Amino acid sequence: MDTLGDGGGSAVVAYRPATGTGFVDLNTATNYILQKVIGTCDFNFIYKACYFTFESILNDSILPTGYATVKYIRPGHEVLQSTYAKQSIPNSNIIHVKDWPIHQFREGFCFAMPYMSEGSLRYILSTRFHYGLPEDCIAIALKQALLGLSDLHNSGRVHKCFSAGNIYVNFKPNPVPNVEIKLGFAATIYESDLETPFVIEHGVKPGDQIKPPGGPSTPELCTLAEWAAAPEIFYAKDYYDSDDANLNPAQPSLLQDDFDYTIKSDIWLVGIAALELAYGNLRISNRGEFEALIKKIKRSKILPDKLEYLLEEIRVEEGKGKMKKVVGYFKDKLKLVKNKREKKFSKDFEKLVLDCLSSKPSKRPSVQNLLHRPFFRYAKDLKWFKRRVLHAKNPMPYC
């Protein structure tokens, strides 16, 4: 057993099968061995596991048949979620629970799903691309995720928590090197190991030391689908406390019941995920600041090269900045005007984000509409993503 903090000072007990634990799927006689912890989800643990079949025995030596991601879940809601994930459309860009390995372990269950070697896009951002992905790579990754979301919507279901944190990347070196990008859904969603947000302060340049997460008032990225939810979802509950302008990560906003989510609320989250991929992290203090940011982007119809510029402007306007910060802000703005360079984001990308973030759900496009836009239609292939992201020698300059 492990004890994890819940952000509010208390401790939550989590069961953790030890690495090295093995179990057998009785339906297929496949043996699994848990190798290492690669992530967490709701105080449960996610493992990389190798598995063996009878074909693994070669000259009295046992070689792994392959690898899987194994998730330990407690009885209750998550077991139902695993059933939903099992119903995901096979052969699509959605990670689904395989039919075979669900195994009882103490009070809960272990189940296996495809192994995604590189973790989530949020993990890649937090460890390698603190300033966001190159735009051409955003197009590649987001397109693959939207293909999965399209299948999900066509099946009559909604995702409800689409974000960079549940888009996963896998690199297969053999037999032919290739990359796959898939969307996690229901119980197949987890936080990649070390997937922590970095706070990049105003004026930080590539190569500078990056600070870990700041004060307790900063909403966590793992709950982004809650604190950055579409307006019709976030403000749905009559008993939501509108006086509490500062979002408390330990007490996320009250959201509507599952049946109130729509495909249009998913599209809003596509826009938020695009911003996360563009900037590396949404360094927002509270819901009010988040809404002010979206409002400024909509008003100007332009995405700023650096999110910090816009956030600083918002804080200055709200009177929260000290005089020193104000002077520093305007000095930086003048420097930016002096050193004009090519605009970071294309018009196609900006329009995509703005359309997804329409305050009226009816005005947000469908997934199919998005996929037919030039931004995705002319996107490069996964080989380019492998070269520019997975094999990038010095990812920091992509800012």
C-alpha angles and dihedrals in degrees: 000000000000131000117223129187116239096205093257100081096263126106128237121207113228126187113230123188106218120251109260091042112137132198136176128229100224093202095061103015088237116156120216128195120190108229108178143340111261101171150339139241126189091338091310122116131241121208140194105229134183119217133205135204132181089270088063093075109095122166090341089306123114116222123184113259089210146304134276139183109244121199125195113212133184122231116274133044097003092057087058089047090055087056090054090049089050088057092056114123109272118226090026130108091267122104107232136183109260116239096241120052115063111132132176116241118180107301095346144037140258119216132176132227134172115298115244105198100196098046122222129333087249089057090050090050094048095048105032114007108043091161098048137269123291108269094244089056092048087058092052096047097041091048092056091049092048091053087060092044090051091056090048093051091046088055090057097254134115128217100218097191107047109164144132086270094069100042106095133198128210128188117201112195095184144096088352118000109247142151129226128190118197139176120241117223135189110328094003090072117101140152113256117238113276089009095155128150119246121215108221109195125218111280097019112145132203109283094029119121112272117222123224121241115311133217127349092257093073111099114237119247091227088068094043093119087062105042093036096040121138113281093248089057101038095050097035101105116084090213095054107129103238091183090068097084094165113075113229110212090207090057108038121195120282109257133198123265116274095262091060093064116098137189086257091061086053090054091054088056090050087061091049091048089052090055091049091051091046097051104026094236138015101236096195125158099201145341092272092057090045092055092046089053093051090046093053092048091051093047095051093035086214131104111227118238088236124028090212092069093058095041091051090050090052092049091048091050090050089054093241096118123089120234091256091057092047092053091047091050094053092044089055091047091053090048090051092052090049094051099046114180139171113302112261100220130047125234090245091058094045092051091049092054094045093049092050090050096053109141090223111071092210090062095054114101125242122249090253091053090052094048091054093055120106091246090068101021092064096036117136122247133267091263088066090050090052091051098043099038115017095037098033109139096201111015098171097082091066090095 
